[in-house]
Amino acid sequence: MDERKSGVAPAQHAKTLARMKNDVFPWLGKRPISDIDAPEILAVQP
């Protein structure tokens, strides 16, 4: 998120970060990113 911050408008960054905090981070938990694969993410139903 920090790398992307300079390339987008502040409001867009804030919106994306809020979505990540509300939807993605709780789902990922404390798992290492290397333990998560594409099929697992694609199987998630909204």
N, CA and C of each residue as an Amber inpcrd file, in Angstrom:
protein
   138
   0.8290000  -1.1870000   0.0000000   0.0000000   0.0000000   0.0000000
   0.8710000   1.2480000   0.0000000   1.9600000   1.2170000   0.7170000
   2.8280000   2.3940000   0.7720000   3.4450000   2.6980000  -0.5860000
   3.8010000   1.6520000  -1.3270000   4.3850000   1.8650000  -2.6500000
   3.3710000   2.4760000  -3.6050000   2.1370000   2.1150000  -3.4870000
   1.0770000   2.5870000  -4.3760000   0.6150000   4.0020000  -4.0200000
   0.8160000   4.4000000  -2.7970000   0.2850000   5.6570000  -2.2790000
   0.6730000   6.8700000  -3.1220000   1.9120000   6.9380000  -3.5720000
   2.3660000   8.1060000  -4.3300000   1.7880000   8.1590000  -5.7430000
   1.2230000   7.0570000  -6.2250000   0.7120000   7.0100000  -7.5850000
  -0.7830000   7.2250000  -7.7150000  -1.4770000   7.4220000  -6.6090000
  -2.9290000   7.6110000  -6.6540000  -3.3320000   8.8210000  -5.8220000
  -4.5320000   9.2820000  -6.0430000  -5.0600000  10.4110000  -5.2660000
  -5.2190000   9.9930000  -3.8010000  -5.0230000  10.9170000  -2.8770000
  -5.1550000  10.5790000  -1.4500000  -6.4930000   9.9320000  -1.0980000
  -7.5740000  10.4110000  -1.6950000  -8.8910000   9.8420000  -1.3870000
  -8.9900000   8.3940000  -1.8680000  -8.4120000   8.1100000  -3.0350000
  -8.4470000   6.7430000  -3.5560000  -7.6150000   5.8140000  -2.6770000
  -6.4680000   6.2920000  -2.2370000  -5.6240000   5.4870000  -1.3430000
  -6.3700000   5.1800000  -0.0460000  -7.0110000   6.1750000   0.5200000
  -7.7510000   5.9810000   1.7700000  -8.8830000   4.9720000   1.5830000
  -9.5860000   5.0620000   0.4610000 -10.6890000   4.1360000   0.1850000
 -10.1750000   2.7000000   0.0300000  -9.0870000   2.5480000  -0.7020000
  -8.5150000   1.2190000  -0.9060000  -8.0110000   0.6360000   0.4080000
  -7.3290000   1.4460000   1.2020000  -6.8270000   0.9730000   2.4900000
  -7.9710000   0.5640000   3.4180000  -9.0500000   1.3280000   3.4170000
 -10.2120000   0.9890000   4.2430000 -10.8080000  -0.3420000   3.8140000
 -10.8910000  -0.5710000   2.5200000 -11.4240000  -1.8470000   2.0230000
 -10.5200000  -3.0080000   2.4260000  -9.2150000  -2.7830000   2.3280000
  -8.2720000  -3.8280000   2.7280000  -8.4260000  -4.1440000   4.2190000
  -8.5030000  -3.1120000   5.0460000  -8.6360000  -3.3130000   6.4960000
  -9.9410000  -4.0080000   6.8570000 -11.0200000  -3.6740000   6.1580000
 -12.3300000  -4.2440000   6.4850000 -12.5510000  -5.6320000   5.9030000
 -12.0320000  -5.8730000   4.7050000 -12.3780000  -7.1010000   3.9930000
 -11.2280000  -8.0910000   3.8220000 -10.0560000  -7.6010000   3.5280000
  -8.9540000  -8.4960000   3.1720000  -8.1180000  -8.9140000   4.3840000
  -7.6570000  -7.9480000   5.1500000  -6.7670000  -8.2660000   6.2630000
  -7.3930000  -9.2250000   7.2720000  -8.6610000  -9.0620000   7.6470000
  -9.2500000 -10.0350000   8.5860000  -9.2840000 -11.4540000   8.0060000
  -9.5170000 -11.5670000   6.7100000  -9.5790000 -12.8720000   6.0600000
  -8.1960000 -13.5220000   6.0200000  -7.1720000 -12.7130000   5.7350000
  -5.8120000 -13.2460000   5.6640000  -5.2630000 -13.6140000   7.0320000
  -5.6420000 -12.8480000   8.0360000  -5.1220000 -13.0980000   9.3740000
  -3.6330000 -12.8520000   9.4280000  -2.9360000 -13.6700000  10.1610000
  -1.4890000 -13.4990000  10.3240000  -0.7120000 -14.4700000   9.4550000
  -1.3610000 -15.0150000   8.4310000  -0.6910000 -15.9770000   7.5570000
   0.3460000 -15.2830000   6.6810000   1.4770000 -15.9150000   6.4630000
   2.4720000 -15.3570000   5.5450000   1.9130000 -15.3240000   4.1290000
   2.2540000 -14.2920000   3.3940000   1.7380000 -14.1490000   2.0310000
   2.1440000 -15.3370000   1.1690000   3.2720000 -15.9490000   1.4660000
   3.7300000 -17.1070000   0.6870000   2.8500000 -18.3380000   0.8900000
   2.0100000 -18.3400000   1.9350000   1.1000000 -19.4590000   2.1820000
  -0.2380000 -19.3080000   1.4680000  -0.4370000 -18.2090000   0.7870000
  -1.7120000 -17.9350000   0.1200000  -1.5030000 -18.0780000  -1.3790000
  -2.3560000 -18.8880000  -2.0240000  -2.1950000 -19.0670000  -3.4670000
  -3.4190000 -18.5470000  -4.2220000  -3.2510000 -18.3670000  -5.5090000
  -4.3070000 -17.7800000  -6.3400000  -5.6140000 -18.5600000  -6.2900000
  -5.6070000 -19.8920000  -6.4140000  -6.8920000 -20.6060000  -6.3500000
  -7.6710000 -20.3520000  -5.0600000  -6.9530000 -20.1850000  -3.9670000
  -7.6230000 -19.9160000  -2.6910000  -8.3290000 -18.5570000  -2.7320000
  -7.6780000 -17.5660000  -3.2680000  -8.2690000 -16.2290000  -3.3560000
  -9.4240000 -16.2220000  -4.3370000  -9.2550000 -16.8830000  -5.4710000
 -10.2970000 -16.8930000  -6.4880000 -11.5410000 -17.6620000  -6.0360000
 -11.3910000 -18.5630000  -5.0830000 -12.5270000 -19.3470000  -4.5890000
 -13.4000000 -18.5660000  -3.6100000 -12.9380000 -17.4260000  -3.1520000
 -13.6830000 -16.6390000  -2.1630000 -14.9230000 -16.0440000  -2.8210000
 -16.0630000 -16.2510000  -2.1850000 -17.3360000 -15.6980000  -2.6790000
 -17.5910000 -14.3580000  -2.0040000 -17.9990000 -13.3510000  -2.7720000
 -18.2910000 -12.0390000  -2.1520000 -19.5010000 -12.0710000  -1.2530000
